[in-house]
Amino acid sequence: VIEHFHTDWTPDLTYAGDPMFRPAGTTPGHALEWARLLIQLWHLGGKRHDWMTDAARHLFRKAVETGWDPKHGGFYYTLDFEDRPDERLLLWWPACEGVAAAATLQAAFDDSDVEEESYRKIWASLSTDFIDPAGGWYPVSQAAKVSGTSPFKGKPDIYHSLQACLIPLLPVHQGLLKGLPHLQV
């Protein structure tokens, strides 16, 4: 997902910006998030627009193919416009979005092992590299962390982490607000 555009909505391929909070290039984490959101929107819209399912699958699979760090696990924060890692930090939130997207796509279609395999691979990375056994989540992969490289102080917010834990448990057509009251734990 391209992050920055000119006023005429053409991609700004020269944008440099702030590497952490307004990064250049593309962000696999946002592609994963949009994949999930498209499937949820498709359901809410009565499954009328088939392009949404095609786009969701493409976004998900492209993010997994180009954004996954095969050495450490986890998703690169950003890629350049040729799908090469740009900002190599492996943050918790893209992996959380990947889990939610994989679960949503798998629940919606149940016709491909790609999402199931991705779900398991991403959760394995989350459980070993991002979840602190003492409580909370690490913002940066512990497997790939170089001392002092985290852009965050302390533990990250739980927005993405909570979604990664809850969305796989809920029906795709309900989402969090409608599904949580009926969740049996």
C-alpha positions as CSV (number, residue, x, y, z in Angstrom):
1,V,0.0,0.0,0.0
2,I,1.5,3.3,-1.1
3,E,1.5,5.8,1.7
4,H,1.9,9.2,0.0
5,F,0.4,10.9,-3.0
6,H,0.6,14.3,-4.8
7,T,-2.5,16.5,-4.8
8,D,-3.7,14.9,-8.1
9,W,-3.6,11.4,-6.4
10,T,-0.6,10.2,-8.3
11,P,1.9,8.3,-6.1
12,D,4.7,10.4,-4.6
13,L,7.6,8.1,-5.3
14,T,10.1,10.7,-4.0
15,Y,8.6,11.2,-0.6
16,A,11.1,10.9,2.2
17,G,9.3,12.0,5.3
18,D,9.7,10.6,8.8
19,P,10.9,7.0,8.6
20,M,8.8,5.9,11.5
21,F,5.5,7.7,11.5
22,R,5.2,8.9,7.9
23,P,7.4,6.4,6.1
24,A,8.3,6.4,2.4
25,G,7.6,3.5,0.1
26,T,4.9,0.9,1.0
27,T,3.9,-0.8,4.2
28,P,3.1,-4.5,4.2
29,G,1.2,-4.0,7.5
30,H,-1.2,-1.7,5.9
31,A,-1.7,-4.0,2.9
32,L,-2.6,-6.8,5.4
33,E,-4.9,-4.5,7.3
34,W,-6.7,-3.4,4.1
35,A,-7.1,-7.1,3.1
36,R,-9.0,-7.8,6.3
37,L,-11.0,-4.6,6.0
38,L,-12.0,-5.3,2.4
39,I,-13.4,-8.7,3.4
40,Q,-15.3,-7.2,6.3
41,L,-16.7,-4.5,4.0
42,W,-17.6,-7.0,1.4
43,H,-19.6,-8.9,4.0
44,L,-21.3,-5.7,5.3
45,G,-22.2,-4.7,1.7
46,G,-24.0,-8.0,1.1
47,K,-21.2,-9.6,-0.9
48,R,-22.1,-7.4,-3.9
49,H,-18.6,-6.4,-5.1
50,D,-16.4,-9.3,-6.1
51,W,-13.5,-7.0,-6.8
52,M,-13.1,-6.7,-3.0
53,T,-12.4,-10.3,-2.5
54,D,-9.9,-10.4,-5.4
55,A,-8.2,-7.2,-4.1
56,A,-8.1,-8.6,-0.5
57,R,-6.4,-11.9,-1.6
58,H,-3.9,-10.0,-3.8
59,L,-3.0,-7.5,-1.0
60,F,-2.6,-10.3,1.5
61,R,-0.5,-12.6,-0.7
62,K,1.7,-9.8,-2.0
63,A,2.4,-8.6,1.5
64,V,3.3,-12.1,2.7
65,E,5.4,-12.7,-0.4
66,T,7.4,-9.4,-0.3
67,G,7.1,-8.2,3.2
68,W,8.0,-11.3,5.3
69,D,11.5,-11.5,6.7
70,P,12.5,-15.2,5.9
71,K,15.5,-15.1,8.3
72,H,13.8,-13.7,11.5
73,G,10.1,-14.0,10.8
74,G,7.8,-10.9,11.0
75,F,7.1,-8.3,8.4
76,Y,9.4,-5.5,7.4
77,Y,8.0,-2.1,8.3
78,T,8.4,-0.7,4.8
79,L,9.4,-1.7,1.3
80,D,10.7,0.4,-1.5
81,F,8.8,0.7,-4.8
82,E,10.6,-2.4,-6.1
83,D,9.4,-4.5,-3.1
84,R,12.8,-4.5,-1.4
85,P,13.0,-4.0,2.3
86,D,13.5,-0.3,3.1
87,E,12.9,0.1,6.8
88,R,13.8,-3.3,8.1
89,L,12.4,-3.0,11.6
90,L,10.1,-5.9,12.4
91,L,7.3,-4.4,14.4
92,W,4.5,-6.1,16.3
93,W,1.6,-4.4,14.6
94,P,2.1,-5.7,11.0
95,A,2.4,-9.3,12.3
96,C,-0.8,-8.7,14.3
97,E,-2.6,-7.4,11.2
98,G,-1.3,-10.4,9.3
99,V,-2.8,-12.8,11.7
100,A,-6.2,-11.0,11.6
101,A,-6.1,-10.9,7.8
102,A,-5.1,-14.5,7.4
103,A,-7.9,-15.6,9.8
104,T,-10.5,-13.4,8.1
105,L,-9.6,-14.7,4.6
106,Q,-9.5,-18.3,5.7
107,A,-12.9,-18.0,7.4
108,A,-14.4,-16.2,4.4
109,F,-13.3,-18.7,1.8
110,D,-11.8,-21.8,3.3
111,D,-10.4,-22.8,-0.1
112,S,-6.7,-22.2,0.2
113,D,-3.9,-23.4,2.4
114,V,-2.0,-20.2,1.8
115,E,-3.9,-18.3,4.5
116,E,-3.9,-21.2,7.0
117,E,-0.1,-21.7,6.6
118,S,0.5,-17.9,6.9
119,Y,-1.7,-17.7,10.0
120,R,0.4,-20.4,11.7
121,K,3.7,-18.9,10.5
122,I,2.8,-15.4,11.7
123,W,1.5,-16.6,15.1
124,A,4.7,-18.6,15.6
125,S,6.6,-15.4,15.1
126,L,4.3,-13.4,17.4
127,S,4.5,-16.0,20.2
128,T,8.2,-16.3,20.2
129,D,9.4,-12.8,19.2
130,F,6.8,-10.3,20.2
131,I,4.8,-11.6,23.2
132,D,6.6,-10.9,26.5
133,P,6.1,-13.9,28.9
134,A,6.2,-11.4,31.8
135,G,3.3,-9.5,30.2
136,G,2.5,-7.3,27.3
137,W,4.0,-7.3,23.8
138,Y,7.5,-6.2,22.6
139,P,7.2,-3.5,19.9
140,V,10.2,-4.9,17.9
141,S,11.0,-8.6,17.2
142,Q,13.3,-9.9,19.8
143,A,14.9,-12.3,17.3
144,A,15.9,-9.4,15.0
145,K,16.5,-6.7,17.6
146,V,19.8,-4.9,17.6
147,S,20.4,-3.4,21.0
148,G,19.0,0.1,21.2
149,T,17.1,0.0,17.9
150,S,13.5,0.2,19.1
151,P,11.8,3.5,18.3
152,F,9.4,3.0,21.2
153,K,9.8,3.4,24.9
154,G,8.2,0.7,26.9
155,K,5.4,-1.6,25.6
156,P,3.2,-0.7,22.6
157,D,-0.5,0.0,22.7
158,I,-2.7,-3.1,22.6
159,Y,-4.9,-2.1,19.7
160,H,-3.3,-4.4,17.1
161,S,-2.4,-7.1,19.6
162,L,-6.0,-7.3,20.9
163,Q,-7.4,-7.6,17.4
164,A,-4.9,-10.3,16.6
165,C,-6.2,-12.3,19.5
166,L,-9.9,-11.6,19.0
167,I,-10.6,-11.4,15.3
168,P,-9.8,-15.1,14.6
169,L,-12.4,-16.1,17.2
170,L,-15.3,-14.1,15.6
171,P,-17.5,-14.7,12.6
172,V,-16.2,-12.6,9.6
173,H,-19.6,-11.0,9.1
174,Q,-19.9,-9.6,12.6
175,G,-16.6,-7.9,13.4
176,L,-15.5,-6.9,16.9
177,L,-18.4,-4.8,18.0
178,K,-21.2,-7.2,17.1
179,G,-19.2,-10.4,17.8
180,L,-17.7,-9.6,21.2
181,P,-21.0,-9.7,23.2
182,H,-21.5,-13.3,21.9
183,L,-18.0,-14.5,22.4
184,Q,-17.9,-17.5,24.7
185,V,-14.6,-17.8,26.5
